[in-house]
Structures are given as C-alpha cells and as structure tokens.
C-alpha cells in the first residue's frame, strides 16, 4: 500500500522527534509538513512566558522579517483571550482581520500574507504558545483546524524540552 502525503508528513515529524538536534529538527519537520499539507508563506512558533507577559518567537521560516528570539507583549485583547487563555484557534481570513488583531499587520501584508491560522500549543489545560501559519487571502478555513492542531501538539515535546534547557542554563 502506498502511503499518502499526509502519512509521509506525519511520519517525518515523528522521526524528527528522535533526532538529537532538538528542538530544531522537530520544528523544521513540522514547518515542512504544514507547508506540504495545509500551506503557508510565513510560519512561526511562539512560546508563552506567562510571568513576563510576553510571547517569544522560537521558530520562523522568515528570519529576516521575524527573527528567532523576537518577543511580543501579552495583552488582554480578544485574540489573546481566545487563543492564549481559552486555548481556541483563530482564523483571520483577510488583511482587515489581520489589522484588527496584529500590531505588525503592515509587515505581514508586505510579505504577501493576508490570512492567518493560529493554533494554541496545549498541555494539561494550559496554553504553552502558538503555531502560526500565514498565507494569501482566504487561504485558511475551518477545515484546516484539526490537522493544524495535530501538528501543534506534535510541537509540544520540542517546546517543552527547549524551555527546560533554557531554564537549566539560566
């Protein structure tokens, strides 16, 4: 039986978990798998630092525009309440949706991105961060959420390992 592209993508992410170059091996595999199965122009992973009230970018496919290590403040906006507090996905379908939610919407649009899918990384009822996919207008819909949630959860071990490594260094 020939495996499907989705099976190949999921298998590649599972194999990446065994790689010694964590978390990058897993993040790279997830980014590639999302590109192949869901699609994106910009792909980032943000980790939530609750005490500092910031989110930190730990992965990006566009390092010049969105460098690793960049931080964003955590606010009490409706987006933050939905995604970070309630752990629910967010779909922005056009540039107006981006403008309503992201302070850096002009940069996002300049990169050819006019839609977004944000999926919370969840563990034991807490949001650890987000998996973020951005693409052309009206790219993302409700049908993308469940597969994106699988990829987000596959990122959790690498995110947790990275956070433990950072804490042990500090």
SULWOGI-V173418 format. One record per residue. N is the residue number from 0. RES is the residue in three letters. SS is DSSP state (@ for helix, = for strand, . for the rest). PSI is psi in radians with two decimals (none if undefined). Layout:
# SULWOGI-V173418
((N/RES/SS/PSI) (N/RES/SS/PSI))
This chain:
# SULWOGI-V173418
((0/UNK/./2.28) (1/UNK/./2.32) (2/UNK/./2.69) (3/UNK/./2.93) (4/UNK/@/-0.68) (5/UNK/@/-0.80) (6/UNK/@/-0.72) (7/UNK/@/-0.74) (8/UNK/@/-0.80) (9/UNK/@/-0.70) (10/UNK/@/-0.69) (11/UNK/@/-0.68) (12/UNK/@/-0.76) (13/UNK/@/-0.74) (14/UNK/@/-0.62) (15/UNK/@/-0.48) (16/UNK/./-0.48) (17/UNK/./-0.21) (18/UNK/./2.55) (19/UNK/./-0.15) (20/UNK/./0.96) (21/UNK/./2.63) (22/UNK/./-0.04) (23/UNK/@/-0.67) (24/UNK/@/-0.78) (25/UNK/@/-0.81) (26/UNK/@/-0.76) (27/UNK/@/-0.76) (28/UNK/@/-0.69) (29/UNK/@/-0.77) (30/UNK/@/-0.79) (31/UNK/@/-0.75) (32/UNK/@/-0.73) (33/UNK/@/-0.72) (34/UNK/@/-0.72) (35/UNK/@/-0.53) (36/UNK/@/-0.60) (37/UNK/./-0.80) (38/UNK/./2.56) (39/UNK/./2.77) (40/UNK/./-0.84) (41/UNK/=/2.35) (42/UNK/=/2.20) (43/UNK/=/2.77) (44/UNK/=/2.20) (45/UNK/=/2.48) (46/UNK/=/2.36) (47/UNK/=/2.17) (48/UNK/=/1.63) (49/UNK/./-0.83) (50/UNK/./-0.69) (51/UNK/./-0.16) (52/UNK/./0.85) (53/UNK/=/2.72) (54/UNK/=/2.39) (55/UNK/=/2.33) (56/UNK/=/2.06) (57/UNK/=/-0.18) (58/UNK/=/2.51) (59/UNK/=/2.58) (60/UNK/./-0.05) (61/UNK/./1.36) (62/UNK/./-0.50) (63/UNK/./-0.79) (64/UNK/./-0.66) (65/UNK/./1.42) (66/UNK/./2.61) (67/UNK/./2.44) (68/UNK/./-0.26) (69/UNK/./2.52) (70/UNK/=/2.59) (71/UNK/=/2.49) (72/UNK/=/2.56) (73/UNK/./2.18) (74/UNK/./-3.04) (75/UNK/./0.46) (76/UNK/./2.79) (77/UNK/@/-0.65) (78/UNK/@/-0.83) (79/UNK/@/-0.73) (80/UNK/@/-0.76) (81/UNK/@/-0.91) (82/UNK/@/-0.91) (83/UNK/@/-0.68) (84/UNK/@/-0.83) (85/UNK/./-0.29) (86/UNK/./0.56) (87/UNK/./2.51) (88/UNK/./2.78) (89/UNK/=/2.33) (90/UNK/=/2.12) (91/UNK/=/2.16) (92/UNK/./-0.30) (93/UNK/./3.09) (94/UNK/@/-0.59) (95/UNK/@/-0.73) (96/UNK/@/-0.73) (97/UNK/@/-0.74) (98/UNK/@/-0.64) (99/UNK/@/-0.37) (100/UNK/@/-0.63) (101/UNK/./2.23) (102/UNK/./-0.46) (103/UNK/./0.51) (104/UNK/@/-0.57) (105/UNK/@/-0.72) (106/UNK/@/-0.76) (107/UNK/@/-0.85) (108/UNK/@/-0.64) (109/UNK/@/-0.35) (110/UNK/./0.11) (111/UNK/./0.29) (112/UNK/./2.21) (113/UNK/./0.15) (114/UNK/=/2.76) (115/UNK/=/2.59) (116/UNK/=/2.00) (117/UNK/=/2.17) (118/UNK/=/2.15) (119/UNK/=/2.50) (120/UNK/=/1.98) (121/UNK/=/2.45) (122/UNK/=/2.15) (123/UNK/./0.81) (124/UNK/./0.03) (125/UNK/=/2.59) (126/UNK/=/2.05) (127/UNK/=/-0.42) (128/UNK/=/-2.75) (129/UNK/=/2.58) (130/UNK/=/2.20) (131/UNK/=/2.16) (132/UNK/=/2.30) (133/UNK/=/2.50) (134/UNK/=/-2.95) (135/UNK/./2.90) (136/UNK/./2.42) (137/UNK/./0.44) (138/UNK/./-0.77) (139/UNK/./2.51) (140/UNK/./3.13) (141/UNK/@/-0.53) (142/UNK/@/-0.24) (143/UNK/@/-0.29) (144/UNK/@/-0.85) (145/UNK/@/-0.74) (146/UNK/@/-0.73) (147/UNK/@/-0.63) (148/UNK/@/-0.66) (149/UNK/@/-0.83) (150/UNK/@/-0.66) (151/UNK/@/-0.77) (152/UNK/@/-0.54) (153/UNK/@/-0.33) (154/UNK/@/-0.33) (155/UNK/@/-0.84) (156/UNK/@/-0.70) (157/UNK/@/-0.69) (158/UNK/@/-0.78) (159/UNK/@/-0.71) (160/UNK/@/-0.72) (161/UNK/@/-0.75) (162/UNK/@/-0.68) (163/UNK/@/-0.70) (164/UNK/@/-0.79) (165/UNK/@/-0.72) (166/UNK/@/-0.65) (167/UNK/@/-0.47) (168/UNK/@/-0.63) (169/UNK/./none))
